[in-house]
Amino acid sequence: MADEVWTVGRLLGWTTEWLATKGSESARLDAEVLLAHVRGCPRIALYTAFEEPVDDAQRSRFRDLVKRRGAGEPVAYLVGSREFFSIPFRVTPAVLVPRPETEGLVVRVLDLCRHLERARIADVGTGSGAIAVALAKHLPHAVITATDLSAEALAVARSNVERHGVVERVTLMEGDLLAGATGPFDIVVSNPPYVREDEFAGLPADVRLHEPRGALVSGPTGVEVIARLAAAAAPLLAPGGWLVVEVGPADEARDSLAAVAGLEVRPTIPDLAGRPRIVQAQRG
Ligand SMILES: C[S@@+](CC[C@H](N)C(=O)[O-])C[C@H]1O[C@@H](n2cnc3c(N)ncnc32)[C@H](O)[C@@H]1O
């Protein structure tokens, strides 16, 4: 009977309700992204295909992905991709899923680079390479060193750097913070781990159980990595160069920047929700 056919529209409706019962706060979006992935089409194309039946093979693949989403796996890992700064990035469970709030960090660096002909930038803890690639795409003469402690993350970053054609200007380095990097840099930018150890258990399950712990947790205070980064960055910054860092607890982060000789703290920038989000310092 016609009303038993699983059309795109009916499948999306049913799945949205089911994912909502499993606690997804973006159930409709999740359902659409997963179905578009299975059908190999842009999400927008689903809207003109509501009455089209979904065949058994596609439904079976979709069911499997929806089940995994219902169990908490982030959609970005299920489809292997996430947009950041309107650029598609490959993501795997080896890297943090790039967050929209981190786009503010890119905007800030672009702003600082407006007057620089050939900015020299370091992106510390590059993960998927999201920040480094977005900057390279928007600053056609910039040269960028992108580091990460995780070889698996750097492999993902490499594939994104290649995919977006910026290999010649983005150098990937495996190591702790800026170890082995050669300055001077006009900008050191980072979205480092900043979750306190005692906060970790309270993170949403999809983050806590699926994203890499080493990308999230800093230590008992949440500012351990930021404090070490500030100390490592100061001697590598050009005079007047900037350290720009996404943070959780902003007061503590600002204090750890202020504690480093040669760095002068600059005003903290809030995110769109009004929370202090980007701390900054400038080399005197
Ligand atoms: C919060 S994630 C940010 C990833 C990416 N930059 C983004 O914004 O989506 C932090 C990254 O820093 C890396 N990391 C953690 N400790 C590090 C260290 N001591 N030196 C270099 N990278 C580190 C992690 O492996 C992870 O990829």
The ligand as a Tripos MOL2 file, in Angstrom:
@<TRIPOS>MOLECULE
LIG
   27    29     1     0     0
SMALL
NO_CHARGES

@<TRIPOS>ATOM
      1 C1         40.7640   21.1470   21.1390 C.3       1 LIG1
      2 S1         41.6290   20.2290   19.8980 S.3       1 LIG1
      3 C2         41.6490   21.4380   18.5830 C.3       1 LIG1
      4 C3         41.7410   20.8550   17.2040 C.3       1 LIG1
      5 C4         41.5760   21.8980   16.0840 C.3       1 LIG1
      6 N1         42.5970   22.9240   16.1700 N.3       1 LIG1
      7 C5         40.2070   22.5300   16.1520 C.2       1 LIG1
      8 O1         40.0990   23.6780   16.6010 O.co2     1 LIG1
      9 O2         39.2180   21.8820   15.7520 O.co2     1 LIG1
     10 C6         43.2630   20.2580   20.5650 C.3       1 LIG1
     11 C7         44.3390   19.5690   19.7230 C.3       1 LIG1
     12 O3         45.5950   19.7740   20.3920 O.3       1 LIG1
     13 C8         46.3630   18.5950   20.3450 C.3       1 LIG1
     14 N2         47.2860   18.6380   21.4900 N.ar      1 LIG1
     15 C9         47.0160   18.3470   22.7890 C.ar      1 LIG1
     16 N3         48.1190   18.5650   23.5380 N.ar      1 LIG1
     17 C10        49.0880   19.0100   22.6940 C.ar      1 LIG1
     18 C11        50.4440   19.3950   22.8660 C.ar      1 LIG1
     19 N4         51.0260   19.3840   24.0630 N.pl3     1 LIG1
     20 N5         51.1550   19.7690   21.7650 N.ar      1 LIG1
     21 C12        50.5710   19.7880   20.5350 C.ar      1 LIG1
     22 N6         49.3000   19.4370   20.3190 N.ar      1 LIG1
     23 C13        48.5590   19.0530   21.3840 C.ar      1 LIG1
     24 C14        45.3440   17.4710   20.3890 C.3       1 LIG1
     25 O4         45.8810   16.2840   19.8400 O.3       1 LIG1
     26 C15        44.1980   18.0670   19.5510 C.3       1 LIG1
     27 O5         44.3420   17.7280   18.1970 O.3       1 LIG1
@<TRIPOS>BOND
     1     1     2 1
     2     2     3 1
     3     2    10 1
     4     3     4 1
     5     4     5 1
     6     5     6 1
     7     5     7 1
     8     7     8 2
     9     7     9 1
    10    10    11 1
    11    11    12 1
    12    11    26 1
    13    12    13 1
    14    13    14 1
    15    13    24 1
    16    14    15 ar
    17    14    23 ar
    18    15    16 ar
    19    16    17 ar
    20    17    18 ar
    21    17    23 ar
    22    18    19 1
    23    18    20 ar
    24    20    21 ar
    25    21    22 ar
    26    22    23 ar
    27    24    25 1
    28    24    26 1
    29    26    27 1
@<TRIPOS>SUBSTRUCTURE
     1 LIG1         1 GROUP 0 **** ****
